[in-house]
Amino acid sequence: MASLRLRTQLLVAALLTICTLLAAVLLVVRHTVRSEISEGVRQSTEASLHAFQVLQRERDVQLSQTAALLAELPTLKAVMATQHEPTIQDASEPFWKLAGSQLFVLSSSDGRIFAFHMSTPGWEPGLAEADLKKSVEDGDSTAWWYGNGQLYRVFLRPILAGSDDSQRQLGNIAIGYKIDLSVAEQLSIASGSQIALATGNEIIATTLSTAGMRGLRALIAQGADTGSASREILLGETPYQVASVSFQEGRFPAVKCYVLMPLQPTNAFIARLNRRIVLLGVSAILVAGLLLILASRTITRPLDDLVAGVRALAQGDYSYSVNPAGSSEVAELGAAFAKMRSDLRASEERRFVTERVAALGRAARSISHDLRHYLAAVVANAEFLYEAEKLKLNRDEIYGEIKTAAEQITDLLVSLRELSREDVSIAPRLAAIDQTVRRAVDAARVRSEMKARAISVRSSGNLAGVFDPQKMERALFNLVLNACEASAQVEGAIEVDIRSVGEFFEIRVSDCGPGVSPSIRQTLFEPFVSFGKSNGTGLGLAIVHKVIHDHGGSVAVESTGASGTTFLVRFPRAQPVSSQSTQMVNS
């Protein structure tokens, strides 16, 4: 984050803070709302379960009272006093209709059935007799009877005859109703939830869908329905909040009622709440971001002006004006920068004048030294030439020395003139770069001190191009000569590699010298920079740089080290061609 601009840092930091706080607040709100909704659903489920229990008790009380009233009817007692099963069976039907129940049973005091009536077929008296005897033995007034896949809620009363002192039991009466879909629907309406009545792993009656019933049966089979606390379950793809109540727990049949409240409306509300919270959070962040952008611009604009001023100053522009506005600290910083800029400008002007004078002094010393050296050689050899006959000296050798010194003086003056020109001074024409390089190499070999040097030239690609062959030959001659002088004290070949790469020429000149000194690497191509040469003028590489730059190219040290140095020259193969120059240089 340290690499970002101050405005961006302020914006990011503020947005992160706002996002964190807003997310925390929204999450707390969301958690609170979800908790309240979950608690409300739990309470509603438990209220539904309570309503079911109340309805169940009211129904039990009603049927229990009906059984008690029937057991007190004299006519029923008279029929039961016969203890004759066919008579009781025939006479029991009016009493069954009077009870209005789905199950009607009259039995002896020990539980042997005399009369049996039921509105739904599928249950034989033998199946009911086992449940009846068990209920009589246990002294139950209410019971759950189960057989052949049918479940009944039964209410039992003894049929007594005689006064309190001589009272005897004539038998028992049992009335009940079947637990089926109609019962489940009535309980569902009363409780406002889905209802499922089950015994063991078998669901007897339910208002759930087929998929929901299969899911609940699987949960019951897995034992996942244990406990009566309200909890959330998933039946198929529908979530429910479920609570349960057990009847006759620990005895057969163990009957359990499940009250299930669908959570789809609640979950839909929570989903809408989540979307609104996200929308609110995003909107708040966007609004906060816009406000922060405006605020950060106001705060950081003076700093941006100051940064722009520092950049301009770093690039050497001392005329860039900084307006010291903003807060007092920023204004004070701007004023200090303006003063520093004016001081640096004055110091830079003084340094420029000083360096210019120093450069002129170094150039004058270097030129005067070289000219005195060459003129001294001319004068000395002229005197030798004058006394040649007397001293019996070889006039040709003396003449050659005078000629060499004159050429060196001319070369120095031409170099100075070339460097003094600020405009592009080349005459490009069609030529072959390999021929130009070979002429430069031959010119270097002519020098007596370079005759022993091994110089190899390699070339590849299309070597025809448009350039100034004379200026390029002079530049390459300086590079080759520099390579020979740099490796004068070691054995090894000078290598020149010429390549045509796309629309450019690439020429590499490699020597086997000790490498470029670190002290001059940054100023290597500037005039009058020389190192390790007794008679170097420091103009050779400056000429190379000027010529290559005039051709729209570049020259650089590609690699340097103890094993040698490689210079890379790269310039375009095509140059603007004048109308007079259209012919290629022949070998």
MARVEXBA-627073 format. One record per residue (C-alpha): residue in three letters; x, y, z. Coordinates in steps of 0.02 Angstrom, whole numbers, plus 50000, padded with zeros to 5 digits. Example, Ala and Ser with C-alpha at 12.3 -4.5 7.8 and 13.67 -1.06 7.14 Angstrom:
2
ala506154977550390;ser506844994750357;
REM end
This chain:
587
met500005000050000;ala501525011250023;ser501705012249832;leu499945019749811;arg499615038249800;leu499105047449959;arg497345050549893;thr497135032049854;gln497825027250025;leu496595038950112;leu495165032550006;val495605014150031;ala495885016250219;ala494255025750243;leu493265013550135;leu494004998650228;thr493525006650394;ile491775010850333;cys491544993450257;thr492114985050417;leu491004995350530;leu489514994450412;ala489724975750389;ala489824973350577;val488244983750606;leu487284975150467;leu487834958050526;val487264962150703;val485594968250635;arg485414952850526;his485864941150669;thr484644950050786;val483224949250660;arg483584930950620;ser483644926950806;glu481984935850836;ile481184927050687;ser481864910150741;glu481234913150917;gly479534918350848;val479444902750741;arg479944891950889;gln478624899850998;ser477314898150861;thr477754879750842;glu477634876951028;ala475994886651031;ser475334875550892;leu475864860350990;his474974867251144;ala473404870651041;phe473454852650979;gln473624846151157;val472164857051215;leu471074850851071;gln471584833051106;arg471134834651291;glu469454842551250;arg469044828351131;asp469614815551258;val468524823351392;gln467024823551275;leu467174805251226;ser467594800251403;gln465984808351463;thr465024799651323;ala465724782851378;ala465264786551559;leu463474791451512;leu463234775751408;ala463894764851549;glu462514771751662;leu461054768151543;pro459834755651624;thr459394747851458;leu461244744451423;lys461434737151596;ala459924725951566;val460674719551404;met462354716551486;ala461534707351631;thr461064693351510;gln462914689451483;his462304681351320;glu463444686151176;pro462194685051031;thr460894694751130;ile462144708251176;gln462824709250996;asp461054711550924;ala460524724151057;ser462144734451050;glu461884742850882;pro460704756750947;phe461944760751084;trp463354761850953;lys462344774050850;leu461944783851007;ala463804785051050;gly464204791450873;ser465944783750879;gln466934774250749;leu467304760150871;phe466074752250995;val466474737251104;leu465514728551245;ser466474715451343;ser466424705151500;ser467314711051655;asp468834700551609;gly468944707751433;arg468014694751328;ile467104703951187;phe465194702251179;ala464844715751047;phe465994723650918;his465584737750796;met466744748650689;ser466404760450546;thr467964755950449;pro468244737750403;gly469924729350420;trp470004725750606;glu469364709450676;pro468684707350855;gly470134695750894;leu471384709850864;ala470414721950974;glu470184709051112;ala472054708151149;asp472154727151168;leu470534726951271;lys471164713851393;lys472794723051415;ser471874739451450;val470704730551574;glu472174722451662;asp473064739151675;gly471484747951733;asp471604761051592;ser470184773051562;thr470984778951399;ala472104769151282;trp472864768251108;trp472414752551011;tyr473414747950858;gly473234733650737;asn473244729650554;gly473954747050515;gln472534756150604;leu472644766650761;tyr471184770550876;arg470984782051025;val469894772151148;phe468964776951309;leu468434763251430;arg467144762951571;pro466534748651681;ile464674744251676;leu464114742351856;ala462464736051929;gly461724736952104;ser461934748952249;asp463554754152326;asp463584739752449;ser463044726152327;gln463784733452168;arg464444721452040;gln465284723651869;leu464264717651722;gly465634721451595;asn466544735551505;ile466104747951371;ala467434755151253;ile467144768551123;gly468444776851012;tyr468864785350851;lys470094780850715;ile471644791450689;asp471594795450502;leu471824809750381;ser470224818450436;val470854818850616;ala472544825450559;glu471704838950455;gln470614844450602;leu472134845450714;ser473094854650578;ile471724867850564;ala471654869850751;ser473544871450771;gly473904881050611;ser475294868850565;gln475604852550476;ile475224837050581;ala475944819450577;leu475374805350693;ala476514790250703;thr476754774450801;gly478484767150801;asn479224769950628;glu477524770050543;ile476624786350502;ile474764783350530;ala474054799950470;thr474824816150409;thr474424832050315;leu476174832350240;ser476494829650056;thr477114812749993;ala478914819049986;gly478764826650160;met478034810550229;arg479484800350155;gly480734812550230;leu479934811950402;arg479844792850396;ala481714792350355;leu482104803850502;ile481054793250620;ala481914777350559;gln483614785350590;gly483104790350766;ala483364808950723;asp481674813850795;thr482104810850978;gly481744824751100;ser480274836551113;ala481194853251093;ser480774863850942;arg482064862150804;glu482294864550617;ile482274849850496;leu482264847850306;leu480984836350227;gly481354834450043;glu481734852349990;thr480564860450116;pro481194866550285;tyr480094864750439;gln480154869650622;val479584854150713;ala479034849950890;ser478324833450951;val477344826051095;ser477304807651146;phe475784797751206;gln475914781751303;glu477824782751301;gly478664766651356;arg477124756051314;phe476444748551156;pro475924756451047;ala477044771651075;val476114785750987;lys476934802250942;cys476204817950864;tyr477314829550761;val476824847750736;leu477774855050587;met477754873450540;pro478384877250362;leu479864889150358;gln479734894150176;pro478834910750212;thr480074914450350;asn481574909950241;ala480864920450099;phe480744935250217;ile482524932350278;ala483124931450096;arg482264948050059;leu483034955050217;asn484764949150162;arg484544957049991;arg483994973450067;ile485454973050189;val486694969950047;leu485874983649942;leu485924995450089;gly487754991250122;val488284993449940;ser487315009749925;ala488095016250085;ile489835011450025;leu489565019849856;val488915035849935;ala490345035650061;gly491575032449920;leu490945047349820;leu491015058549973;leu492755052450015;ile493355055449837;leu492755073449846;ala493515075750019;ser495155067349971;arg495315078349817;thr495105093749924;ile496395087450048;thr497675080449927;arg497575092949782;pro498905104349860;leu499995089049888;asp499755083749707;asp500335101049652;leu501835099349765;val502235081849696;ala502105088549519;gly503305102449566;val504545089849640;arg504445079149481;ala504735094449372;leu506205099149482;ala506905081449468;gln506805083049278;gly507735099649283;asp506245111149259;tyr506565125549379;ser505165136349308;tyr503715125549370;ser502665136049489;val501905128649650;asn500435137549731;pro500645135649921;ala498775132949959;gly497835120950072;ser498055118250258;ser499365128150354;glu500575113450354;val500405110750166;ala500545129450132;glu502125130250238;leu502835115150145;gly502415123349977;ala503275139450026;ala504815129850085;phe504845120349920;ala504715136449819;lys506205143749914;met507185127549893;arg506795127649706;ser507435145549685;asp509005141349784;leu509305125649680;arg509035135549520;ala510335148149571;ser511515134249626;glu511225124849463;glu511615140349361;arg513225142949459;arg513675124549439;phe513315125149253;val514455140149231;thr515805131849336;glu515685115349244;arg515685124049076;val517275133349121;ala518025117249189;ala517535107649032;leu518285121048921;gly519855120249027;arg519965101249013;ala519635102148826;ala520935115748802;arg522225106048904;ser521865089848810;ile521905098048639;ser523455108348676;his524325092948744;asp523905082548591;leu524335096648469;arg526005099848557;his526365081148549;tyr525985079748365;leu526865096448321;ala528375091048422;ala528435075248317;val528305085548157;val529685097648211;ala530835083748271;asn530625073648113;ala530825089348006;glu532525092348089;phe532975074148060;leu532455076047879;tyr533565091547863;glu535065082247935;ala534655065747850;glu536125065947728;lys537355070947861;leu536675058347987;lys536365045447850;leu534525043147901;asn533135035247796;arg532155049747724;asp530625038847685;glu530415033547866;ile530605051447927;tyr529355057347797;gly528145043647854;glu528285049548035;ile527925067547983;lys526445061847879;thr525735051348023;ala525875066048144;ala525025077648017;glu523625064947993;gln523385063748181;ile523265082848192;thr521995082748051;asp521025068548133;leu520965078248298;leu520325093948211;val519015084048112;ser518415075748271;leu518255092448358;arg517285099448211;glu516155084048207;leu515755085348391;ser515425104048378;arg514025101348252;glu512325100448336;asp511315096148180;val511255079248092;ser512685079147967;ile512535062847871;ala512275059347685;pro511375042447680;arg511435031747524;leu511255013547476;ala512745003547537;ala513294986847610;ile513654987147797;asp514864972347790;gln515974981447664;thr515964997047772;val516484986647923;arg517884978047827;arg518574994747767;ala518565000947949;val519484984948003;asp520764987047862;ala521055005147914;ala521404999248092;arg522604985848030;val523624998747932;arg524255006248094;ser525934998948135;glu525514995148316;met523944985748261;lys524694974648126;ala524924960048246;arg523114960448308;ala521944946548250;ile520274953648197;ser518864942148138;val517274947948051;arg515654937748042;ser514064942947953;ser512314936047924;gly510664941947850;asn510274955447723;leu511734967447738;ala511134980847615;gly510464996847690;val510345015647677;phe511635025047784;asp513145036447769;pro514555024147733;gln515955036847764;lys515315042547934;met514875024647982;glu516615018747930;arg517405032048040;ala516305027148189;leu516655008548168;phe518515012148144;asn518515020948313;leu517635005948394;val518844993248318;leu520345004148362;asn519695006148539;ala519514987148553;cys521294984448491;glu522004997248612;ala520994990048758;ser521684972448730;ala523464977648681;gln524244969248834;val523364952248814;glu523254939048680;gly521624935948592;ala520614940648440;ile519514955648412;glu517814949548352;val516594959548246;asp514864951848222;ile513664959548095;arg511834954648093;ser510264960548007;val508824958948132;gly507154964348058;glu507304982548007;phe508914985548105;phe510764982148091;glu511614975348247;ile513514976148256;arg514464969148405;val516294973148432;ser517094962148565;asp518834963548639;cys519784953048767;gly520364967548877;pro520134970349064;gly518424978449045;val517764996149065;ser518245004549227;pro516735007849341;ser517315025949361;ile516925030249179;arg515465018749136;gln514175032649156;thr515195045349053;leu516005033448929;phe515275041548773;glu515575059548828;pro517015069748749;phe518745069648828;val518385054048934;ser519825041648928;phe520545028549046;gly522115017849040;lys522795025148876;ser524405035148872;asn523955044848715;gly522035044148715;thr521085060048672;gly519395054048736;leu518545058548571;gly518395041448487;leu516855034748576;ala516075052048577;ile516215052048386;val515445034548382;his513985040448487;lys513715055948379;val513725046348214;ile512605032248273;his511405044548353;asp511325054448189;his510795038048105;gly509365036048229;gly510225021848321;ser511085018348486;val512755012248550;ala512995004448722;val514094992948823;glu513174976248809;ser514344967248929;thr515994970649015;gly517104961449135;ala518834954249165;ser518684943349009;gly518274957648891;thr516994970448835;thr515654969948700;phe514964985848620;leu513264984548534;val512874996448390;arg511064996248331;phe510325007648196;pro508945006648064;arg509314998947896;ala508295012647810;gln508725031347815;pro508005046147717;val508825044847545;ser509255060147440;ser508845060247254;gln510675060447205;ser511155044647303;thr510405028947229;gln511885018047190;met512645004647297;val514455005147347;asn515424991547259;ser516824981747335;
REM end
